Amino acid sequence: MLQLVIIVFVVILGSAFCSGTETALFSVSPLRIRQLAQSHNPSAVALLAIRENMNRPIATIVILNNIFNIVGSILTGNIATQVLGDIWLGIFSGILTFLIIIFGEIIPKTIGERYSEPIALIAALPVTGLSIVFTPLVWIIENVTAPFVKGKKRPTTNEAEIKLLANIGQQEGIIESDEAEMIQRVFRLNDVTASDLMTPRIMLTYIRGNLTLAEAKKDIIASQHTRIIVIDESIDQVIGFALKQNLLTAMVEGNNNEKIANLARKVHFVPEIIRADKLLKNFIEAREHLAVVVDEYGDVAGVVTLEDVLEVITGEIVDETDRSVDLQEIARKKREKMLQSMNVGNIR
C-alpha cells in the first residue's frame, strides 16, 4: 500500500512540476527577462535563451509530463490491481484522475501564472539540462512539428503596447503624469515633418549679407531671434545664418563696417518632408540648432530649429525673449488676410 501511495505522489508531483513550469515560462514577461539577463545571472541568461526558442524546452516538458502520466498510470494500475483488486480499480482510477486534474494541473498552473518570474528562474537551468538529456526525442518532435510552428517571429513589444504600459504606469503611480505624457509624445516624432514644425518664411527674420553692421543695426537689434538668416538678393538665396550675439559683439567692438556675410555661418538645408525623428538625429550629429527648410522646387519654405523638434516631446517652450508664442499660427492668419484682400481686389 505504501508503494502505491509513493508512486501516486511522484506522479502528481511530476505532473505538477511540468504544468507549473510550462505556465510560468509562457507567462513571464519577455521584457522583464531581458532586463534580468543584463545582470548576467546564469538562471536569467538560461531563461532568456528558453524564451527566444520555446520549441525545445516545451517539447522537453511535454515529453517529461507524458512520462509521468503514462508510465505512472501503468505502474499505479498494476500495483493498484495487486493491492486493491479489480473491483476497486475503477474507483481508484477515478480518484487518481481527479487528484491529477486538481493537484497536477489546475493548482500548479494557477501558481505558475501568479508567480511566473521566480518559478521560471528556478526552472530555467533544470529545463535546459533536461533539454540536453532528451535531445534525440526533442529533435524528432521539433522536426515533426516544424511545418506547423514556422512563421515570422513576433516582436517583443510594439508602439501601442508601450503607450498602454505608460498609461497603466501613470494610473498605478509607477511613473509621473508628465513622464507618461512625454513617452506618448516621443512617438509623434515619426508622425510629423519639418513642414509641420518650421517657422514659415513669412515670419522669418533675415538680413542681406552685403550690408554692413552699421547699415543693419536697427534690424539686428529689433530681431527677436538668436539666429538670423543671412541672404543674398532674395529669401530663396540663403547664404547662411548669423548669431545675433556675435553681431552685437562686433558692433560693440567697433567693427561697424564689417559685412554681415563675413560673420555668417554655414547652414544646412532639409526637405519639407523630413520626419522629426530624422531631423533630431541630424541636429545632434551635426551639433547644430537650425536648418533651412526647402520645398520641392528648392525655394525656402521656412526654418526649423532644434527647439521646434524638442517641443514635440516637451510641449511649447517659451523663454523670456519670445514675443510671439506660435509663429506658425500668426503666419496662417497673415496668409488668410492676404487671400481675403486678394479676393476682394478680384471682385472689384
N, C-alpha and C positions, 0 to 999 in steps of 0.2 A: 504493500500500500504506500509506504514511504517513497519507494522508487517512482510510483505513478505521480505522486504529488510533486516530486522534484522535477520530473520531465515536463509536467504541465506548467510549473513555474518557469522553467527555462524557455519553453515555447512562448509563453505570454510575454516574458521579459524580452526575448529576442525580437518578437513581433513589435513590441512597444518601442524598442530601440530603433528599428528600421522605420517605423511610421513617424515617430517624433523627429528623427534626423532628417528624413526626406522633407517633411513640412518645414522644418527650421531652415534648411538650405534654400528652399524656394521663397521663404518669407522674409529673410534678412535683406535689408536694403543694399543694393549694389553700390550706391554712393558711400554708404557707411563702411562697406567692406574696403573700398578703395582708400578711404581715409585711414582705416586701421592698418592697412597694408603698408602705408608710408612709414610706420614705426618699425618695419622690418621684423615684426613679431612672427615667428615661424607658423603659428596657427593661423594668423591673419593672412599671411602670404599663401599658405595652402588653401585657405578658404577662397581667396581671390582667384586662384588657378581653377578651383572647382566651379565657381560661378561663371568663369569665362568659357568653360567647356563642361556643361552639365550632363552630357550624354553618358560619359564614362562613369562618374560617381553614381548617377541614378540607376544605371544598369547594374552596378555592383550592389546597391541597396536592394534592388528588386530580386537579384539572384539570392542574396542572403536571406531576404524575407521569405522567399519561396522554400528555401532550405529548412528554415524553422517551421514553416506551416506544413509542408508536405512530409518531410522526414519526421517532424514532431507528431503529426497526425498518425502516421504509420506506427511509430513506436508506442504512442499512447493508446492506440486502438488495440495493439497486440497485448500490451500489459493490462489494459482495462478488461479485455476478454478473459485473461487468466485470473485477475483479481475479483472482478465483479460478475463475470459470466455474461452469456449472450443476452440474458433478459434485461440487464441494466445497461447494456452497451448503448442503446439508442438514447436513453435518458442522459447518460454521461456525455455523449456526443453533443446533445442539445445544450447542456450546461457549459461544456467546453467552448462551443461556438459563441455562446452568449458572453462568456468571460473574455474571449479574444476580441470580440467586437467592442466591448466596453473598455477593457484594460489594455488591449493590444492595438486598438485603432483610435477610438473617439478621444479618450483622455490624453494619450500621447500626442496626437495631432493638435489638440487644443493647447496643450502645454508648449509644443514645438512652435506654434504660431505666436503664442504670447511671449515666450522667452527665446525668440529665434536667434538673437545675436549671441548670447552666452552658450547656448546649445550648439549652434553652428561652429563656434570657435573650438569648443571641446571636441566635437566630432570630426573636424576638418582633417587632422592628422591620421586618426584611425581609418577614416573613409579612404584617404589617399593610399594608405598602406594596403587596405583590403582590395583596392582597385588594381594594385600591382599583383597581389596574390591571385585574383580572379582574372588576370589578363587574357588568357585563352578564351574563356567564356564571354568576357566583356567584348573581345574583338569580334566574336561571332555575332553577338547581339547588335553591336554597332553597325556591322555591315548589312545585317538583315533589315534594320530599322532606318538606315541611311536614306533610302529613297523617300521616306515619309517625313523625315525631320529636316531635310535640306531646305535652305531658304536664306533670305537675307537676314543677317543678324540685326536684332532690334537695338536701337541706341539706348544708352543707359538712361537718358532723360531727354527732354525737349523743352522748347521755349515756353509752351503752355504750362508744363508741369512746374518749371522754375517759378513762373509768375504765381501759380497757385500756392506753391510752398511759401513764397514770400507773403502772400495774404494770410495763410494759415499761421505763419510765424508771427505776424503782426497781431492777429486775433488772440493768440496764445501768450503774447507778451515776450516771445523769444527775441524778436527784433523790434526796434522802434518804428513808429509810423513813417518818419522821414526816411529811414533806411529802406523800408519796403517800397516807398514811392520812388526812390532813386533806382532801385532794382527794376521796377516797372519801366521807368523812363529810359534805362540803358538800352532796352530792346527797340526803342524808337530810332536809334542811330542808323539802323539799316533800312528804315522806312521813310526817312526824309532826305532831301538832296540839298545841294548848295543853293539851288534856286529858292527853296523854302526858307533858308536861313539868312540869306545875304541881305545887306543893306542895298536897296535898288539904286541905280545910277542917278535917279532924280534927286536922291538925298545925299549924294556923295559930296565931300569937300575935297577940292583939288586945286592945285596951283600950277601955273605954267613953268616949265623948267628953265626958260630963257629969261625969267625975271630975276632981279637981284633981291636980296633980303630986304633992302630998303623999300623997293617997289611993292613987295608982297607983305610988308609989315602988318598992315591992317587985317588982311585975310588970315595971316598966321595967328595973330592974337585972337581973332574972332572965332577961329575954328575950335569946336568942342571935342575934336578927336585928337588922340595922342599920336596917331599915324595919319599923315596927309598924303593923298595920291598926287604924284607929280606927272604931268602930261606934257606932250609936245605941242601940237597945234589943236588937237581936239581930244575929247574924253576917250575916244577909241584908240588914241595913240599914247598909251601909258608908258612912261619911262621907268617908273619905279615908285617908291614911297619914301617920305622923309619923316623922321621923328620930330614932333613939334618941339620937344625939349632940346634937341640938337640945334634946331633953327633959332630958338630963342637964345640959347647959349652963344651961338655965333654972333648974333646981333649985339648981345651984351659985351662980347669981346671986341666989338668994333669992326667986324667983318661984314659991314652992310653992303659992300659991292660984290660980295660972293654970289655966284649964280646958284639958284635953287637946285639945278640939275647936278651940280658938283657935290651936293650934300645928299643926293637921293641914293637909296639903296635898291638892290635888285629885288624885284617882286615876281612871284610865281603866278601863273595863270592856270585856272582849273575850269573844266566844263560845268555847265549848269546841272548836268545830270549826275555828277559825282555824289555818292552817298556820304552821309555824315560820318559813318564809321571809318571809311577810307580817308576822308578829309582829316579826321582827327589823327589818324596814323601818319599822314603826310606832315601835318604840323609838328608832331612830336619828333619824327625822324629828321626833319629839316630845321628844327628848332626855330620855327617862325610863328608869327601870330596873325599874319594877314595874307590873303590871296585874292587876286582879281578874278572874278567870275566872268566868263565869256559865253556868248550864246552860240548857236550852230553856225552862224555866219562869221564868227570871230570878233564881233563887236562886244564892247564891255556891257555886261548886264548889271553888274554891281560888285560889291566887295563883301567877302566873308571873313570873319576872324575866328581865332581860337575860342574867344569868349562866346561867340554865337553857337559854336558846337557844344561847348560845355553847358550852355543854358538848356540844351535838350535834356540833360541829366539833372541839373540843379534847379531849373526854373530861371526866371528873369533875374539877371544880375545888374543892379543899378548902383553906380558909385556916385561920389559927391560932385563929379564933373558932368554927369549926364543931365542934359536939359530936357531931352525927349526920350521917353522910355521905349516906345515902339516906333522905330523909324519906318518899318515896313507898313504899319497901319497909316502913318502920315503920308507915305508915298502913295498908297492906294487912294486916299482921299483926294490927293492932288491930281491923280490921274482922272478920277471921276469928275472933278471940277473942270479939267481941261476938255474931257469928252463932252460935258454938258455945254461948255462955251462953244465948242466946235459945232455941235448940233444946232445951237441957237443961231450961230452965224450962217449955217447952211439953210436954215428955214427962212431967214431974212433974204 
